[in-house]
Amino acid sequence: MDFNELEAMEGLRWSWHSWPTTKTDATSLIIPLSVMCTPLMQSAELPLLPYDPLLCSHCSAVLNPFARVDYTTRIWSCPFCFHRNPFPRSYSNLGESSLPAELFPTYNSVEYAKNNYNINSGGGVGLSRSSSSLLSMSSVVSTPREARGVVGPAFVFVLDACMEEEELRAVKRELLLIVEQLPENALVGLVTFDAMVKVYDLGFSDCSRVVLFPGERELSPEQVGKFLGIDGTKQQQLAKNPFFQNQSFLLPVSECEFNMTTAIEELYCSMRVVPGHRPQRATGAAISTALGLLEGCLCNTGARIMVFTSGPATLGPGIIVDSDLCSAIRNHRDLINGHAPYYRKSCSFYKRLAQRLSDSSIVLDLFASSLDQVGVAELKAPVESSGGFMMLGESFELDQFRKCMRHIFSHDQEGNLQMFFDATIEIVTTKDVKICGALGPCVSLQRKSSSVSNNVIGEGGTHIWKLCTLTNKTCFAFFFQVADEQKPQPGSVFLVQFITRYQHGSMGIRKRVTTTARRWVAKQSPEIAAGFDQEAAASVMARLAIHRAETCTATDVVRWLDDTLVRFASKFGDYVQEDPSSFRLSSKFSLYPQFMFYLRRSQFIDVFNTTPDETAFFRLMLNREGVMDSIVMIQPTLLEYSFDGPPVPVLLDVRSISPDVILLFDSFFCVVIHYGSKIAQWRKLGYDKDPNHENLRKLLEAPVLDAEQLMADRIPAPKLIRCDQHSSQARFLLAKLNPSVTQDSTYTEGSDVIFTDDLSLQVFINHLQALAVQS
């Protein structure tokens, strides 16, 4: 079973593809019944249909290929609740040889994109005799850019006025480029902050006019609206209209482009630093003010607050550290011991902001450039729950920042921004499946139904989740359990349907519907082992681990991972009790312990030598990426380049280091090109520039080209490190390798040695075998 091919068709990765028929048997599998879902995964064969989906009147499931259709009476039976529903008149041409796309057996996923602008879409429901004609519908539903009766998405740029001049100049340059390329109907606003918060009046052209807010106070949305002269109460009552009143702090680009660009160009560094003190930054107050501005002007149309900062908040709500440099910024030990005086209060403040962001479908993005911490650990909650983008860098002048910004504001072929706002994901299941919850950039809407389990995992207690935004790569982990009410028969089928509603870049509403089926099997069925996806299971366990790490210590999380792995190996291993040497694990399970070994020593769990900000960033990224990228984060890849042939994958082990090879290491967050000592010496002597050593030149070029290809589509761009064997920067590679050769080992001359007390993979597996075979 090729799980990658299934994912390409469904956008789903299942930890178990065959489920046992009872709750007890499912619990004994150790790894939870779960699905890694990428709702908007790109697919060349996805049909785009210019009409609304047909819903079951009883359970609200969408018509799908598993429905039973009676062509004579023109009735379809819902495969989820078995309710019989009549077809509407628009399906008058329905027949066995004339099926709508949603009934084609090959279309697990379809997308509905009814034209919302009253543009002629050709009529009918698009019945067709062939899949090729169905695919041609995509040209029908694209919305022309001339349909300008709709207000576009809103962008409020929040700038730290305490940046150094060079950093501020780099941010201004990118913002000017972005404003120039935004659609004319997009709304823009500008907020800057130091000790005060300034909201720019973009509708006043005689001079630069701003409204000042105190940075040390937390203002309510009503107070912000009152000071700005906008009233959000009316907007909340008139939810059908996305934009209600004329005001001058948030305007379409077509009306304020000159004033906006002038305001950005005139920004200057207002930092007034007292010796021995940090700059006065009111980051929390600035974000709260920008949110209040959007709440007063918009109602669920989709918006982004984009924060650019270069230091921690030292004033007002969301404060991270005192301005006095005698007060060190908090580290992990301070958080564990309760010695971070502002941490809990600031986290509470940002969690309240996170709820407001979700209620108004507003995204919070954070771009931080600093050699020190800026408060990402506290800001993680609103950024993650809103699906916002986060970048941690050393300077805004680096290509990493420019690449990130241009990726976010990229356009599709029709000229629309490739941004999706105000989304929801709804899950419909057959009655024998219960929904436990979700882990990812989403918020539970607390919508109860008969399919919702009382066992809550992550964002649970619902069958519908709110997403302020998502991309084609955003991935969610959904958890399920077998219902207690009745035992399904082995061999029978159960269904799960994912309905993703979102606002497209054209401002039209679309629905992506994916319906999938799996089988119930007996407790001892070989199909259980055959359907185990080791990579998906490792990704799910990684998300569960970092979810536990939010409330437990790293030691407790590692102990939980170890206990789970021992029980897993004991259940699925073949062995004689009390004889570790007899232990064998099938190839269908053998990679999983290796993934757990690298997970427990990864930066997601082991926070040694990382700051709270870095840990928050790493966990945020793991909690939204798909299975393949998650596996690279957990167990990085290592390629070897040599004169013997093309590059080959090698073990992530210190023994893979050799003087005459080049290694390409990819951990998702950084890419390392490691030159063996001989290769590095030849390079320093310039042999690669000698025409007689063409092979050396090609060998040196190959990993660089492959590294650039790895980094091309990855956002945020990973850090590229080039290092020689035994150099100081080789630590980025050595820290991730299996320490099979340490200071206590007998090793051959020329091998690298890792000075560590950590267990090697072999010792870890030996311990696992000894514990798994115990009676």
C-alpha positions in Angstrom: 0.0 0.0 0.0 1.6 3.3 -1.1 0.5 5.8 1.5 2.0 8.7 -0.5 -0.2 7.9 -3.5 -3.3 7.8 -1.3 -2.4 11.1 0.2 -2.0 12.7 -3.3 -5.6 11.6 -4.1 -7.3 12.3 -0.7 -5.0 14.8 1.1 -5.1 12.4 4.1 -2.6 10.2 5.9 -4.1 7.6 8.3 -2.1 6.2 11.2 -4.2 3.0 10.8 -6.0 2.2 7.5 -8.0 -0.6 9.0 -9.7 -0.2 12.3 -10.8 -2.9 14.9 -14.5 -3.1 15.6 -14.4 -2.4 19.4 -13.2 0.5 21.5 -11.1 -1.8 23.6 -9.3 -3.3 20.6 -8.7 0.1 19.2 -7.2 1.3 22.5 -4.9 -1.8 22.5 -3.3 -0.5 19.3 -1.4 2.1 21.5 -1.2 4.6 18.6 -4.5 6.5 18.5 -6.9 6.3 15.5 -6.0 9.5 13.7 -5.9 11.2 10.4 -3.4 13.8 9.2 -5.5 16.0 6.9 -4.3 18.6 4.5 -7.6 20.1 3.4 -6.5 22.2 0.5 -3.7 20.0 -0.9 -3.1 20.9 -4.5 -4.2 18.3 -7.1 -4.2 18.5 -10.8 -7.3 16.3 -11.1 -9.5 18.2 -8.6 -12.8 19.1 -10.3 -14.0 22.6 -9.7 -17.8 22.8 -9.8 -19.8 26.1 -10.3 -22.7 25.3 -8.1 -23.6 24.7 -4.4 -23.1 21.2 -2.9 -26.2 19.0 -2.4 -26.6 18.3 1.4 -28.4 15.5 3.2 -31.4 17.1 5.0 -30.8 14.9 8.1 -27.0 14.9 8.8 -25.8 17.7 6.4 -23.3 15.4 4.7 -22.5 16.3 1.1 -23.5 14.1 -1.9 -20.6 11.8 -2.6 -19.6 8.7 -4.6 -20.6 6.4 -1.8 -24.3 7.5 -1.9 -26.8 5.1 -3.4 -28.8 6.6 -6.2 -32.2 5.5 -7.5 -32.3 7.0 -11.0 -36.0 6.1 -11.4 -37.4 7.9 -8.4 -34.5 10.5 -8.5 -33.7 9.8 -4.8 -30.3 9.4 -3.2 -29.6 7.6 0.1 -27.0 9.3 2.4 -24.3 6.7 3.2 -23.8 8.3 6.6 -27.3 8.3 8.1 -29.2 6.3 5.4 -31.7 9.2 5.0 -33.4 9.3 1.6 -33.1 12.7 -0.2 -34.7 13.9 -3.4 -32.6 15.4 -6.1 -33.6 19.0 -7.0 -34.8 20.0 -10.5 -31.3 21.2 -11.5 -30.3 17.5 -11.7 -33.0 16.8 -14.3 -30.4 15.2 -16.7 -29.2 12.8 -14.1 -28.7 9.2 -15.3 -26.3 6.3 -15.1 -24.4 7.6 -18.1 -24.7 11.3 -17.1 -23.3 11.7 -13.6 -22.4 14.9 -11.8 -18.7 15.1 -10.7 -19.5 14.5 -7.1 -20.8 11.0 -7.9 -17.8 9.9 -10.0 -16.1 7.0 -8.2 -12.6 8.4 -9.0 -13.3 11.8 -7.3 -12.7 11.5 -3.6 -12.4 15.2 -3.4 -14.3 17.9 -5.3 -14.4 21.7 -4.8 -17.6 23.8 -5.1 -17.1 27.4 -6.2 -20.4 29.0 -7.0 -20.1 32.4 -8.5 -20.9 35.0 -5.9 -20.9 38.0 -8.1 -23.9 37.3 -10.4 -21.6 36.7 -13.4 -23.1 34.4 -15.9 -21.6 30.9 -15.2 -23.3 29.0 -18.0 -26.3 27.6 -16.0 -27.1 24.1 -15.1 -25.3 21.8 -12.7 -22.5 20.8 -15.0 -23.6 17.2 -15.7 -21.2 15.4 -18.0 -20.5 12.1 -19.7 -16.7 12.3 -19.2 -14.2 13.4 -16.6 -12.4 15.5 -19.2 -15.4 17.7 -19.7 -15.8 18.0 -15.9 -12.3 19.4 -15.6 -13.1 22.1 -18.1 -15.5 23.6 -15.5 -12.6 25.2 -13.8 -12.6 27.9 -16.5 -16.3 28.7 -15.7 -15.9 29.5 -12.0 -12.9 31.8 -12.0 -14.0 35.2 -10.9 -12.9 38.1 -13.2 -11.0 40.9 -11.5 -13.4 43.4 -12.9 -16.0 42.2 -10.3 -15.0 45.0 -7.9 -18.2 45.3 -5.9 -16.5 43.3 -3.1 -14.1 44.7 -0.5 -10.8 42.8 -0.5 -8.9 41.5 2.5 -7.5 43.9 5.0 -3.8 44.3 6.1 -2.7 46.3 9.1 1.1 46.7 9.3 2.4 47.1 12.8 6.0 48.4 12.9 8.4 48.6 15.8 9.7 52.2 15.7 12.6 51.2 17.9 14.4 49.2 15.2 17.9 50.2 14.1 17.9 52.4 11.0 19.2 49.7 8.7 16.5 47.2 9.9 13.7 49.8 9.5 14.9 50.7 6.0 14.7 47.0 5.0 11.2 46.6 6.3 10.1 49.9 4.7 11.5 48.7 1.3 9.5 45.5 1.4 6.3 47.2 2.6 6.4 49.7 -0.2 6.8 46.9 -2.7 3.9 45.0 -1.2 1.5 48.0 -1.2 2.4 48.6 -4.8 1.4 45.0 -5.8 -1.8 44.7 -3.6 -5.2 44.6 -5.4 -6.9 47.9 -5.5 -9.8 46.7 -3.4 -7.5 45.5 -0.6 -7.7 47.5 2.7 -4.6 48.8 4.4 -3.8 50.4 7.7 -0.6 51.4 9.4 0.3 51.3 13.1 3.7 52.1 14.7 4.8 51.8 18.3 7.5 52.6 20.8 6.4 53.8 24.2 3.3 55.1 22.5 1.1 53.5 19.8 0.4 55.6 16.7 -2.5 54.8 14.3 -2.1 56.6 11.0 -5.0 58.5 9.4 -4.6 57.5 5.8 -7.6 59.6 4.6 -6.1 62.9 5.7 -3.9 64.2 2.9 -3.0 67.7 4.1 -0.3 66.4 6.5 0.7 63.3 8.4 -2.0 62.8 11.1 -2.0 60.1 13.8 -4.0 59.1 16.8 -1.8 58.3 19.9 -2.6 55.6 22.4 -0.8 55.1 25.7 1.5 52.1 25.5 1.3 51.2 29.2 -2.5 50.6 29.3 -4.7 47.8 28.0 -7.7 49.3 26.2 -10.9 47.5 25.4 -12.2 47.3 21.8 -14.9 49.8 22.6 -12.3 52.3 23.9 -10.2 51.9 20.8 -13.2 52.4 18.6 -14.3 55.4 20.6 -10.9 57.1 20.2 -10.7 56.3 16.5 -14.3 57.4 15.9 -15.6 54.0 14.7 -18.3 52.0 16.2 -18.0 48.2 16.0 -21.5 47.6 17.5 -23.3 48.3 14.3 -20.9 46.1 12.4 -21.7 43.1 14.6 -25.4 43.5 14.0 -25.0 43.7 10.2 -22.9 40.6 9.6 -24.0 40.3 6.0 -22.2 43.4 4.8 -18.4 43.2 5.1 -17.7 46.9 5.3 -20.1 49.4 6.7 -18.9 52.9 7.3 -16.5 55.4 5.9 -13.5 56.1 8.1 -9.9 57.0 7.3 -7.7 54.5 9.3 -8.5 51.5 7.1 -9.0 52.3 3.4 -8.8 50.6 0.0 -5.4 50.8 -1.7 -7.1 52.7 -4.6 -8.0 55.5 -2.2 -4.9 55.8 -0.1 -1.9 54.4 -1.9 -0.1 57.8 -2.0 -0.8 58.6 1.7 0.2 55.0 2.6 3.5 55.1 0.8 4.3 58.6 2.0 3.6 57.5 5.6 5.9 54.5 5.2 8.7 56.5 3.6 8.6 59.1 6.4 8.9 56.5 9.2 12.1 56.9 11.2 13.7 55.3 14.2 12.3 56.9 17.3 14.3 54.9 19.8 15.4 56.9 22.8 17.6 54.5 24.8 18.7 55.4 28.3 22.1 53.9 29.0 21.7 50.5 30.7 18.2 50.1 29.6 16.3 48.5 26.7 14.1 50.5 24.4 10.5 51.2 25.5 8.3 48.9 23.4 4.5 48.5 23.8 4.1 45.5 21.5 1.0 44.1 23.2 -0.8 47.5 23.2 0.0 48.0 19.5 -1.4 44.6 18.6 -4.5 45.1 20.7 -5.0 48.5 19.1 -4.7 47.1 15.6 -7.1 44.4 16.5 -9.6 47.0 17.8 -9.3 48.9 14.6 -10.2 45.9 12.5 -13.0 44.8 14.8 -14.6 48.2 14.5 -14.4 48.3 10.6 -14.8 44.7 9.5 -17.0 41.7 10.1 -15.5 38.3 9.1 -14.1 39.3 5.7 -10.5 38.1 6.4 -7.7 40.3 7.6 -4.1 40.1 8.7 -2.2 42.0 11.4 1.4 41.8 10.4 3.9 42.7 13.2 7.5 43.6 12.5 9.6 43.9 15.6 13.3 43.7 16.7 13.0 43.4 20.5 11.0 42.3 23.5 8.0 44.3 24.9 9.2 46.3 27.9 6.0 48.2 28.6 2.3 47.7 29.0 0.2 44.5 28.4 2.2 41.6 27.1 5.4 42.8 28.7 8.3 40.3 28.4 11.0 41.9 30.5 11.8 45.1 32.3 13.6 47.8 30.4 16.5 47.7 32.9 19.3 45.6 31.4 20.1 44.2 34.9 16.9 42.1 34.4 17.8 39.2 32.1 15.1 37.9 29.7 13.5 34.6 30.9 14.9 31.2 29.9 13.5 27.7 30.2 14.8 27.3 33.8 13.0 30.5 34.8 9.7 29.2 33.3 10.0 25.9 35.1 10.9 27.5 38.5 8.4 30.3 38.2 11.0 33.0 38.1 9.6 34.7 35.0 7.5 37.5 36.7 5.6 38.5 33.6 5.2 35.2 31.7 1.8 34.0 33.0 0.2 37.4 32.9 1.4 38.1 29.3 0.3 34.6 28.2 -3.1 35.3 29.6 -3.3 38.6 27.8 -2.4 37.1 24.4 -4.8 34.2 24.9 -7.6 36.7 25.2 -6.4 38.3 22.0 -6.3 34.9 20.4 -10.1 34.5 21.1 -10.8 37.9 19.7 -8.8 37.1 16.6 -10.8 33.9 16.1 -14.1 35.6 16.6 -13.3 38.2 13.9 -11.4 35.9 11.5 -8.3 37.9 11.8 -4.8 36.5 11.3 -1.8 37.6 13.4 1.7 37.3 11.7 4.9 37.9 13.5 8.2 38.8 11.9 11.0 39.1 14.4 14.6 40.1 13.7 16.9 40.1 16.7 20.0 38.3 18.1 18.1 38.0 21.4 14.6 36.9 22.3 11.6 39.0 21.4 8.7 37.3 23.3 7.6 34.6 20.8 6.9 32.2 23.6 4.2 34.5 24.9 2.9 35.4 21.4 2.7 31.8 20.2 -1.0 31.3 21.3 -2.5 34.0 19.0 -0.2 33.4 16.1 -0.8 29.6 16.1 -4.5 29.6 16.8 -5.1 32.2 14.0 -2.9 30.2 11.6 -0.5 33.2 11.3 3.0 33.2 9.9 6.0 33.4 12.1 9.6 34.2 11.2 12.6 34.4 13.5 15.7 35.9 11.9 18.8 37.7 12.7 18.2 40.7 10.3 15.4 42.0 8.1 18.1 42.7 5.5 18.6 38.9 4.8 17.0 37.2 1.9 15.0 35.0 4.3 12.7 38.0 5.1 12.3 39.1 1.5 11.5 35.5 0.4 8.9 35.1 3.2 7.1 38.4 2.3 7.0 37.7 -1.4 5.7 34.2 -0.8 2.8 35.4 1.5 1.8 38.1 -1.1 2.1 35.9 -4.2 -0.7 35.9 -6.8 -2.4 33.1 -8.7 -2.9 33.0 -12.5 -6.0 35.2 -12.3 -4.1 37.9 -10.3 -5.8 37.1 -7.0 -3.8 36.9 -3.8 -3.1 33.3 -2.8 -4.6 33.8 0.6 -7.5 31.9 2.1 -9.5 33.4 5.0 -12.4 32.7 7.3 -12.4 28.9 7.0 -14.1 26.1 8.8 -13.6 22.4 8.8 -16.5 20.1 9.4 -16.3 16.4 9.9 -19.2 14.0 9.2 -18.8 10.3 10.2 -20.9 7.2 10.2 -22.5 6.4 13.5 -19.9 3.9 14.6 -17.1 6.6 14.6 -16.7 9.3 17.3 -14.6 12.5 16.9 -12.2 13.2 19.8 -10.6 16.5 18.7 -7.9 18.1 16.6 -4.3 19.4 16.9 -3.2 22.2 14.6 -3.8 25.9 13.9 -7.6 25.7 14.6 -10.1 26.6 17.3 -13.0 24.4 18.4 -16.4 26.0 17.8 -17.9 23.7 20.5 -20.6 22.4 18.1 -21.9 19.2 19.7 -23.4 16.3 17.8 -24.0 12.6 18.1 -20.6 12.0 16.5 -18.6 14.0 19.1 -16.8 11.9 21.8 -16.6 12.9 25.4 -12.9 12.0 25.2 -11.3 15.3 24.3 -7.9 15.5 22.6 -6.6 19.0 21.8 -9.3 21.2 20.4 -12.3 18.9 21.0 -15.9 18.8 22.0 -17.0 19.7 18.4 -17.3 18.5 14.9 -16.6 21.9 13.4 -13.4 23.9 13.8 -12.6 27.6 12.9 -9.6 28.5 10.9 -8.7 32.1 10.4 -6.5 31.2 7.4 -4.9 28.2 5.8 -2.6 27.3 2.9 -2.2 24.5 0.5 0.2 22.9 3.0 -1.5 23.5 6.3 -2.1 20.1 8.0 -4.3 19.1 10.9 -4.3 16.0 13.0 -7.8 14.7 13.8 -8.4 12.0 16.4 -11.2 9.4 16.5 -12.4 6.5 18.5 -14.8 3.6 18.0 -18.3 4.2 19.3 -19.6 2.1 22.2 -23.2 1.8 21.1 -22.9 -1.1 18.7 -20.2 -3.4 17.3 -19.8 -3.1 13.5 -19.2 -6.2 11.5 -15.7 -7.0 10.2 -15.4 -6.3 6.5 -18.0 -3.5 6.6 -17.1 0.0 5.6 -17.1 3.2 7.6 -17.0 6.7 6.1 -15.4 10.0 7.1 -16.2 13.3 5.2 -14.2 16.5 5.6 -16.0 19.7 4.5 -13.7 22.7 4.3 -15.4 26.1 3.7 -13.1 29.0 3.0 -12.9 32.4 1.4 -10.8 32.3 -1.8 -8.4 35.1 -2.8 -11.1 36.3 -5.2 -13.3 36.9 -2.1 -15.7 34.2 -3.3 -16.7 31.3 -0.9 -15.6 27.8 -1.8 -16.1 24.4 -0.3 -13.6 21.5 -0.6 -15.3 18.2 0.1 -13.3 15.0 0.7 -15.1 11.7 1.3 -13.1 8.6 2.2 -13.9 5.0 3.3 -12.0 2.4 5.3 -12.9 -1.1 6.5 -13.6 -2.6 9.9 -11.4 -5.6 10.6 -11.2 -8.3 13.3 -8.9 -7.9 16.2 -6.2 -10.3 14.9 -6.5 -9.4 11.2 -3.3 -9.1 9.3 -4.8 -6.0 7.6 -4.2 -4.0 10.8 -0.4 -4.4 10.4 -0.6 -3.9 6.6 -2.4 -0.6 7.1 -0.1 0.9 9.7 1.5 4.1 8.4 4.7 4.6 10.4 5.4 8.1 9.2 1.9 9.3 9.9 1.9 7.6 13.3 5.3 9.3 14.2 3.8 12.7 13.1 0.7 12.2 15.2 2.8 11.2 18.3 5.0 14.2 17.8 2.0 16.5 17.9 0.7 14.8 21.0 4.1 15.1 22.6 4.4 18.8 22.1 0.8 19.2 23.2 1.8 17.5 26.5 4.9 19.6 26.7 2.8 22.7 27.1 1.7 21.5 30.6 4.3 18.9 31.5 8.1 18.9 31.9 10.4 17.4 29.2 11.2 14.5 31.5 7.5 13.6 31.9 7.0 13.8 28.1 10.0 11.6 27.4 8.8 9.1 30.0 5.3 9.0 28.3 6.9 8.5 24.9 9.1 5.7 26.2 6.2 4.0 28.0 4.0 4.2 24.8 6.8 2.8 22.7 7.5 -0.1 25.1 3.8 -1.1 25.0 3.7 -0.7 21.2 6.8 -3.0 20.8 5.4 -5.5 23.3 2.1 -5.7 21.3 3.5 -6.0 17.8 6.9 -7.6 18.3 7.6 -11.3 17.8 9.6 -12.7 20.8 10.0 -15.3 23.5 9.2 -13.9 26.9 12.2 -12.9 29.0 14.5 -13.4 26.0 15.5 -10.0 24.4 17.7 -11.7 21.8 14.6 -13.3 20.3 12.8 -10.0 19.7 11.9 -9.2 16.1 9.8 -6.4 14.7 8.1 -6.6 11.3 9.3 -4.2 8.6 5.8 -2.7 8.8 6.7 -1.4 12.3 10.5 -1.4 12.4 11.0 2.3 11.5 8.7 3.6 14.2 11.1 3.0 17.2 13.7 4.9 15.2 11.5 7.9 14.7 10.7 7.9 18.5 14.4 7.8 19.3 15.1 10.9 17.3 11.9 12.6 18.5 12.8 12.2 22.2 16.2 13.9 21.6 14.9 16.6 19.2 14.5 20.3 19.9 10.8 19.8 20.3 11.2 17.8 23.5 14.8 18.5 24.7 14.9 22.2 25.3 18.6 22.2 26.4 20.6 24.9 24.6 17.4 26.5 23.1 15.5 29.6 24.2 11.8 29.6 25.0 11.3 31.7 21.8 13.1 29.1 19.6 11.2 26.2 21.3 7.9 28.0 20.6 8.8 28.5 17.0 9.8 24.9 16.4 6.7 23.5 18.0 4.4 26.0 16.1 5.9 24.8 12.8 5.7 21.1 13.7 2.0 21.6 14.6 1.0 22.7 11.1 3.3 20.9 8.6 2.4 17.8 6.7 3.7 14.3 7.3 6.7 14.4 5.1 8.0 17.7 6.4 7.3 16.6 10.0 9.4 13.5 9.5 12.2 15.6 8.2 12.0 17.7 11.4 11.9 14.6 13.6 14.6 12.5 11.8 16.6 14.7 9.4 17.9 13.4 6.1 21.5 12.9 5.2 22.9 12.5 1.7 26.5 11.5 0.8 28.3 12.9 -2.2 31.5 11.1 -3.3 33.5 10.3 -6.5 32.0 6.8 -6.5 28.7 7.8 -8.0 25.5 9.9 -7.6 24.4 11.0 -4.1 23.1 8.3 -1.9 21.2 8.5 1.5 23.2 7.4 4.4 22.5 6.7 8.1 22.0 9.7 10.4 25.1 8.5 12.3 28.5 9.9 13.2 30.1 7.0 11.3 28.8 8.5 8.1 31.3 11.3 8.4 34.4 10.6 6.2 37.3 12.8 5.1 36.7 12.2 1.4 32.9 12.8 1.1 30.5 15.7 1.3 27.4 15.4 3.4 24.1 17.3 2.8 22.1 17.5 6.0 18.4 18.7 6.0 16.6 19.2 9.3 13.9 21.5 7.8 15.0 24.5 9.8 18.6 24.4 8.6 20.5 22.8 5.7 24.1 21.9 6.3 26.7 21.2 3.6 29.5 19.4 5.5 32.9 18.9 3.7 35.2 16.1 4.7 38.7 17.1 5.8 40.3 16.0 2.5 37.6 17.6 0.3 38.0 20.9 2.3 41.8 20.8 1.9 41.5 20.4 -1.8 39.0 23.2 -2.0 41.2 25.5 -0.1 44.1 24.7 -2.4 42.0 25.6 -5.4 42.1 22.3 -7.1 38.5 22.7 -8.2 39.5 25.6 -10.4 42.0 23.4 -12.2 40.6 22.1 -15.6 42.3 18.8 -14.8 40.1 18.3 -11.8 36.7 18.7 -13.4 35.3 15.9 -11.2 36.1 17.8 -8.0 34.4 20.9 -9.3 31.2 18.9 -10.1 31.4 17.2 -6.7 31.5 20.6 -5.0 28.7 22.0 -7.1 26.2 19.1 -6.7 25.3 19.5 -3.0 25.0 23.3 -3.4 22.5 22.9 -6.2 20.5 20.3 -4.3 20.5 22.5 -1.2 19.1 25.4 -3.2 16.4 23.1 -4.5 15.5 22.0 -1.0 15.3 25.6 0.2 13.4 26.9 -2.8 9.8 26.1 -1.8 10.3 26.0 2.0 8.8 28.9 4.0 10.3 30.2 6.2 13.6 29.6 4.4 15.9 27.4 6.3 19.3 28.6 7.4 22.1 27.4 5.0 25.4 26.4 6.8 28.6 25.4 5.0 31.2 23.9 7.2 34.3 21.7 7.2 35.0 18.6 9.2 36.2 19.5 12.7 35.2 23.2 12.3 33.1 24.9 14.9 30.0 25.1 12.8 30.1 21.3 12.3 28.2 21.2 15.6 25.0 21.8 13.7 25.4 18.4 12.1 27.0 16.6 15.0 24.2 17.6 17.4 21.7 15.6 15.3 23.7 12.5 14.5 23.3 9.2 16.3 26.2 9.1 18.8 27.4 5.6 17.9 31.0 6.7 18.6 31.6 8.6 21.8 34.4 9.3 24.1 33.8 5.9 25.7 33.8 4.0 22.5 36.6 2.1 20.7 36.8 3.8 17.3 39.0 3.6 14.2 41.5 6.4 13.4 39.9 9.3 11.5 36.4 8.8 12.8 34.6 11.7 14.4 33.7 11.4 18.1 30.7 12.9 19.8 31.3 13.9 23.4 28.0 13.1 25.0 26.3 11.0 27.6 23.3 10.4 25.4 22.3 6.9 24.4 23.1 5.7 20.9 20.3 4.2 18.8 21.6 0.7 19.2 21.7 1.0 23.0 18.2 2.5 22.9 16.9 -0.5 20.9 18.6 -2.9 23.2 16.8 -1.4 26.2 13.5 -1.4 24.3 13.9 -5.1 23.5 14.7 -5.9 27.1 11.6 -4.1 28.4 9.2 -5.3 25.6 9.8 -9.0 26.3 9.1 -8.7 30.0 6.1 -10.7 31.2 
